[in-house]
Amino acid sequence: MKSVYCATYEGFDAKIVEVESTLTKGLPSFSIVGMASTAITESKERVKSALLSNDFSFPPKRITFSLAPSELTKSGSQFDLSIALLILLNDADIDLQEWFIFGELGLDGNVKENVQLYPLLLSLANQSLIKKAIVPYEALAKLSKIPNIEFYGIKHIKEAVDILKNQQSATPSFASSEIEHPFYEINKEKYFYIKEYDYDFIDVKGQEVAKRAALIAAAGFHNIIYEGSPGCGKSMIANRLRYILPPMTTSEILDLAKLQVLDSKEADFKPQRAMQSVHHTSTSASVFGGGSHKAKIGEVGLSHNGILFFDELPHFSKSVLESLREPMQDKKIRISRVNSKVEYPANFLFVGAMNPCPCGNLLNANKECRCNELEIQRYKNRLSDPFLDRIDMNVVMQNVSASDISTISSKEMHKMVVAAHIFSKKRGQNTFNAHIEDSDISKYCILSKEADETLTMAVERFTLTFRGIKKVQKLARTIADLDESETIQKAHILEALSYRKR
């Protein structure tokens, strides 16, 4: 028995599949077992034709292939080359255990790329499960960007046979390198960043409180809602927020590249976090993912490690807003269908923007509000208390005047976020402050005596929930990081409390 490795998709991640073969005496037959899709079972005819058209003999034996693990549903034509090579090399004394082999076979033996190949290899690289692979030559241009894998590109099945028979002398088409962007290294982990600010905070006039809140939200990945009249700069700030977010690890960059491919985009491998802007008319399936047969990723999943932006927040349907509570809390989204159950990571920074009333003029000193109290109350009641309890920061924005100026740029803000990020990593913290586990709060969120007393008074005065107390502590931790303070001081707690929903 011989075996090689291939892979298939299960939900968000690629899963390794061991392709095992046996050729035994008996009535000639060719079978593939292990929950194989139609595309895989059809490979029998492609493999037969490819071998016979290139003067290879097709063994008159009982040929059985097993795709392990057997309970995992497999799909895709990338298994063709693995199956053909195991038949050809069945009697050869060759070690194939460390090889990953991908490729669809043409009837003439040419090796072709299929649509699953690129995201499959991205996922395997992200999980550090693969070191070298035989792949179609035509896919090398794309695959060259994936780091830390040796790729052997082939155009024909004969080339693959030569590589496996002469492994010592075979040289890879290329050995992909590290991601080519500036980085700094902490505790043997590299954090990549870029200094490109297509939208700059220097363009936002006034709104210093709102920009300070954006800085804190970016540094700690805290969910935030901006409330203000039309034209005060809510969307401007949201669109600039992604450019000051913390640097990214190699794993996060590969995750982003995989999401770009799933969203039918070109993977750019840039350490710039995603931003998904969702319109209030979007359906629940487009927001969270779905589909009648195969569950597809939605806007929530595509925002993983980035920003999920909801403009005109109260105009979203009640079902969408309430369904957001689970991914905001658990950092994952689950999609259940008759044919599949899929779980996607959804570790996003939620940014919401809303008017203070239906007409939008409640906070405008120059325009009269046309809404009565009942309309305003109904408008605000569209956001439930359980939903708002998952928001770390609520910022009320005032109108700006022609005399207002901007005092800080995105470059300066990004520098402050990076400094806070380095400060938190050096104390051994692996997550953003907003995602600190409750069991680790006492370890990382150390309060001074005055800060502890202030928080105790706030709990009694504002009747904070257990979740609310933890959010104040985590938010204060981020503010302290921006000040590079080891302990949380009274001023940090007071500023954190100022962003609580009144």
Secondary structure, 3 states (H helix, E strand, C coil): CEEEEEEEEECCEEEEEEEEEEEECCCCEEEEECCECHHHHCHHHHHHHHHHCCCCCCCCCEEEEEEECCCCCECCHHHHHHHHHHHHCCCCCCCCCCCEECCEECCCCEEECCCCHHHHHHHHHHCCCCCEEEEEHHHHHHHCCCCCCEEEEECEHHHHHHHHHCCCCCCCCEECCCCCCCEEEECCEEEECCCCCCCCHHHCCCCHHHHHHHHHHHHHCCCEEEECCCCCCHHHHHHHHHHHCCCECHHHHHHHHHHHHHCCCCCCCCCCCCEEEECCCCCHHHHHEECCCCCEECHHHHCCCCEEEECCHHHCCHHHHHHCHHHHHHCEEEEECCCCEEEEECCCEEEEEECCCCCCCCCCCCCCCCCCHHHHHHHHCCCCHHHHCCCCEEEECCCCCCCCCCCCCHHHHHHHHHHHHHHHHHCCCCCCHHHCCHHHHHHHCCECHHHHHHHHHHHHHHCCCHHHHHHHHHHHHHHHHHCCCCCECHHHHHHHHHCCCC
